[in-house]
Amino acid sequence: MDDIASALGISKKTIYTHFKTKNELVDATTMTLFEVISEEINHICDLEKNPIEEIYDIKQTIMGHLKNEKSSPQYQLQKYYPKTYNTLKQKQYDMMQSCVHHNLAKGVELGV
């Protein structure tokens, strides 16, 4: 919390006026990042590219968001915030299942 407050140029007390606990802050930031990445993936899917290009672009987008991570953020979530981790994991699964199913169906339809 000290690092976050320092980076934002505010006090920890100010952070706690918006988030009651660290867990609440972690939940909010994790789900916000998930939504940002999800919107980018949906945008890629809306472009109606070749299914192979589409899945490649999705992978590049996800990797672009995680490229500066020095340690596994998912591992840290699992270890320190298991409830958030489980929620995120389910959301990721649901989204990717839908995306891959649509992508495979489009690939079969196009004969790719």
Backbone bond lengths (Angstrom), bond angles and torsions (degrees), N, CA, C in turn:
res aa  C-N    CA-C-N  psi(-1)  N-CA   C-N-CA  omega(-1)  CA-C   N-CA-C  phi
1 M - - - 1.451 - - 1.530 110.21 -
2 D 1.344 116.09 -35.11 1.465 119.72 177.14 1.524 110.73 -60.94
3 D 1.329 116.37 -44.15 1.468 120.71 -179.35 1.523 111.39 -63.53
4 I 1.313 116.52 -41.64 1.470 120.77 179.89 1.522 109.85 -64.91
5 A 1.328 116.38 -47.19 1.464 120.65 179.98 1.524 110.70 -60.48
6 S 1.311 116.10 -43.17 1.459 120.65 -179.88 1.533 111.45 -63.71
7 A 1.329 116.49 -45.07 1.465 120.75 179.98 1.528 111.88 -62.93
8 L 1.327 116.37 -33.02 1.462 120.79 -179.74 1.524 112.90 -88.05
9 G 1.332 115.76 -11.97 1.463 119.77 -178.17 1.516 112.79 71.28
10 I 1.327 115.58 32.95 1.465 121.05 178.68 1.520 109.09 -131.83
11 S 1.308 116.13 173.26 1.460 119.72 178.37 1.531 110.41 -89.63
12 K 1.330 115.26 160.89 1.474 119.43 175.54 1.526 109.55 -61.53
13 K 1.313 116.21 -34.62 1.464 120.54 -179.93 1.532 110.34 -58.90
14 T 1.323 116.32 -38.80 1.467 120.18 178.39 1.523 110.78 -65.60
15 I 1.323 116.57 -40.74 1.471 119.64 177.06 1.523 109.78 -59.43
16 Y 1.330 115.46 -44.82 1.463 119.45 -176.90 1.527 113.16 -71.02
17 T 1.335 118.30 -11.01 1.470 118.25 172.79 1.531 110.52 -75.60
18 H 1.330 115.91 -21.88 1.463 120.57 -179.69 1.526 112.94 -101.18
19 F 1.317 116.31 -28.80 1.464 122.25 -179.56 1.526 107.80 -131.57
20 K 1.320 116.89 121.19 1.467 120.63 -175.82 1.525 112.80 -67.90
21 T 1.335 116.74 -32.17 1.459 120.74 -176.85 1.519 110.20 -139.49
22 K 1.327 115.81 166.78 1.469 120.35 174.45 1.528 109.85 -62.36
23 N 1.328 115.53 -39.53 1.473 119.26 179.54 1.525 111.40 -57.79
24 E 1.313 116.29 -42.02 1.463 120.79 179.79 1.535 110.37 -63.83
25 L 1.321 117.06 -40.44 1.460 121.70 177.43 1.529 110.96 -65.22
26 V 1.317 116.61 -44.69 1.471 120.88 179.18 1.531 109.84 -63.11
27 D 1.335 117.01 -44.00 1.468 120.30 177.84 1.529 110.92 -57.90
28 A 1.319 116.28 -48.50 1.467 120.94 -176.61 1.523 111.33 -63.40
29 T 1.314 117.23 -45.79 1.470 119.05 -177.72 1.526 111.13 -70.05
30 T 1.322 117.00 -39.20 1.461 120.67 179.34 1.523 110.99 -63.38
31 M 1.315 116.65 -47.01 1.463 120.03 -178.15 1.529 111.45 -70.55
32 T 1.330 117.37 -31.67 1.464 119.83 176.26 1.526 110.23 -65.28
33 L 1.327 116.91 -45.29 1.463 119.96 177.86 1.525 110.41 -63.08
34 F 1.324 117.46 -40.76 1.462 120.64 177.54 1.534 110.31 -59.23
35 E 1.316 117.10 -43.68 1.466 121.12 -179.20 1.530 111.11 -65.86
36 V 1.330 117.54 -39.96 1.468 120.98 177.88 1.527 110.04 -60.99
37 I 1.332 116.08 -48.48 1.469 120.07 -179.99 1.526 110.44 -64.88
38 S 1.323 117.61 -40.27 1.469 121.53 178.80 1.519 111.53 -61.05
39 E 1.326 116.75 -42.08 1.464 120.19 178.49 1.529 110.75 -63.48
40 E 1.330 116.90 -39.93 1.460 119.85 178.19 1.528 111.11 -65.17
41 I 1.324 116.33 -40.39 1.468 120.07 177.79 1.527 110.52 -64.39
42 N 1.324 116.59 -43.64 1.467 119.97 177.95 1.527 111.18 -61.04
43 H 1.323 116.64 -38.76 1.459 120.68 177.93 1.534 110.40 -62.60
44 I 1.319 116.31 -43.26 1.470 120.23 177.91 1.524 109.85 -60.52
45 C 1.327 116.79 -44.47 1.472 120.57 -179.83 1.528 111.72 -64.50
46 D 1.320 116.58 -34.70 1.470 120.77 179.76 1.528 112.61 -67.27
47 L 1.331 117.58 -19.18 1.464 121.08 -179.23 1.523 112.08 -73.67
48 E 1.348 116.14 -12.33 1.471 121.41 177.39 1.531 112.65 54.80
49 K 1.323 116.10 44.86 1.462 121.02 177.16 1.525 110.35 -75.91
50 N 1.310 114.72 172.49 1.449 121.34 169.69 1.537 107.13 -54.04
51 P 1.336 119.17 137.11 1.458 121.25 -176.59 1.534 114.58 -55.59
52 I 1.314 117.16 -34.06 1.468 120.03 179.61 1.524 109.96 -69.63
53 E 1.323 117.28 -44.10 1.465 121.20 176.92 1.531 110.41 -63.14
54 E 1.309 115.48 -40.14 1.462 120.57 -178.66 1.527 111.25 -60.63
55 I 1.318 117.07 -48.86 1.464 120.08 -177.68 1.530 110.36 -67.37
56 Y 1.337 116.60 -34.30 1.466 120.54 176.20 1.530 110.44 -65.14
57 D 1.326 117.26 -45.11 1.470 121.10 178.90 1.526 111.69 -63.01
58 I 1.324 116.42 -37.21 1.468 119.90 177.75 1.531 110.07 -64.17
59 K 1.324 116.34 -44.73 1.469 119.94 178.52 1.523 110.62 -60.85
60 Q 1.318 117.70 -44.51 1.457 121.51 -179.89 1.534 111.06 -61.91
61 T 1.309 116.51 -39.74 1.467 121.23 179.30 1.522 110.61 -62.70
62 I 1.312 116.43 -47.83 1.466 120.44 -179.38 1.523 110.19 -63.78
63 M 1.314 117.17 -45.06 1.466 120.43 -179.92 1.529 111.40 -64.41
64 G 1.318 116.73 -33.99 1.456 120.45 177.53 1.512 112.26 -61.76
65 H 1.320 116.52 -35.06 1.466 120.67 179.02 1.526 111.91 -73.68
66 L 1.315 116.62 -26.49 1.466 120.03 -175.19 1.524 113.75 -105.19
67 K 1.322 118.46 2.78 1.463 121.26 -172.30 1.523 114.45 -64.44
68 N 1.306 118.41 -28.11 1.460 120.17 -176.84 1.529 113.32 -94.36
69 E 1.311 116.71 6.65 1.462 119.79 -179.52 1.517 110.07 -78.19
70 K 1.314 115.96 125.62 1.462 120.80 179.84 1.530 111.60 -84.97
71 S 1.311 116.17 -23.71 1.461 120.71 175.97 1.515 107.99 -136.46
72 S 1.296 116.40 165.06 1.456 120.75 -175.75 1.530 111.35 -71.06
73 P 1.340 117.05 111.73 1.462 118.43 178.07 1.528 111.51 -64.76
74 Q 1.329 117.25 -32.54 1.465 118.68 179.62 1.516 110.73 -68.28
75 Y 1.328 117.29 -38.13 1.461 120.25 177.18 1.527 110.18 -62.28
76 Q 1.319 116.05 -43.60 1.460 119.55 179.63 1.523 111.31 -64.50
77 L 1.322 117.14 -40.75 1.466 120.01 176.18 1.522 110.76 -61.11
78 Q 1.326 115.42 -45.71 1.466 119.67 -178.87 1.529 110.84 -60.49
79 K 1.319 116.54 -41.04 1.456 121.03 -176.61 1.533 112.82 -74.28
80 Y 1.340 117.02 -45.65 1.457 120.88 -171.72 1.531 114.90 -101.21
81 Y 1.333 116.39 -24.46 1.468 121.03 -177.94 1.529 109.57 -136.13
82 P 1.327 117.52 67.04 1.473 120.44 -173.83 1.528 114.45 -60.66
83 K 1.312 117.91 -33.21 1.468 119.65 179.53 1.536 110.05 -66.39
84 T 1.317 116.52 -44.83 1.461 120.86 177.33 1.524 110.21 -63.09
85 Y 1.323 116.32 -42.78 1.466 121.70 179.55 1.524 110.42 -58.67
86 N 1.323 117.33 -47.75 1.465 121.12 -178.25 1.523 111.74 -64.63
87 T 1.327 117.12 -39.48 1.459 120.95 177.19 1.522 110.35 -63.77
88 L 1.331 116.17 -46.32 1.456 121.05 179.28 1.524 111.22 -62.37
89 K 1.317 116.40 -44.63 1.465 121.12 -178.98 1.532 110.46 -58.87
90 Q 1.342 117.21 -43.02 1.461 120.70 179.47 1.526 111.12 -65.98
91 K 1.327 117.05 -42.18 1.461 120.69 178.50 1.540 110.72 -63.42
92 Q 1.330 116.37 -42.27 1.462 120.35 177.92 1.524 110.53 -61.81
93 Y 1.318 116.37 -45.29 1.463 121.23 -179.35 1.526 110.69 -60.49
94 D 1.323 116.05 -48.65 1.464 120.19 -178.53 1.523 111.13 -60.41
95 M 1.321 115.96 -44.69 1.457 118.95 -178.47 1.524 111.18 -66.67
96 M 1.311 117.12 -46.79 1.459 120.08 -177.08 1.530 111.72 -68.96
97 Q 1.321 117.41 -33.94 1.459 119.65 177.08 1.530 109.92 -60.90
98 S 1.308 115.96 -45.89 1.457 120.46 178.98 1.525 111.08 -64.32
99 C 1.310 116.21 -44.94 1.465 121.83 -178.27 1.530 111.03 -63.43
100 V 1.321 117.41 -47.68 1.469 121.25 -178.07 1.527 110.43 -67.19
101 H 1.323 117.03 -40.97 1.467 120.26 178.38 1.528 110.17 -59.40
102 H 1.321 116.35 -47.17 1.463 120.75 179.65 1.531 110.24 -63.38
103 N 1.328 116.11 -42.84 1.460 121.14 -178.81 1.527 111.17 -63.61
104 L 1.335 116.91 -44.65 1.470 120.00 179.45 1.536 111.34 -65.10
105 A 1.317 116.70 -42.07 1.457 119.82 179.25 1.530 110.70 -61.90
106 K 1.337 115.59 -41.62 1.466 119.41 178.25 1.533 110.73 -65.09
107 G 1.337 116.61 -39.44 1.454 120.93 178.57 1.522 112.17 -63.12
108 V 1.326 116.74 -42.37 1.474 121.20 177.59 1.508 109.85 -64.41
109 E 1.330 116.03 -44.19 1.459 120.73 -179.29 1.533 111.34 -60.61
110 L 1.325 116.23 -38.84 1.470 120.77 -178.86 1.528 112.69 -85.36
111 G 1.337 117.50 -8.10 1.442 121.86 -179.51 1.527 113.61 73.93
112 V 1.324 115.17 27.86 1.473 119.79 -179.49 1.520 109.21 -88.48
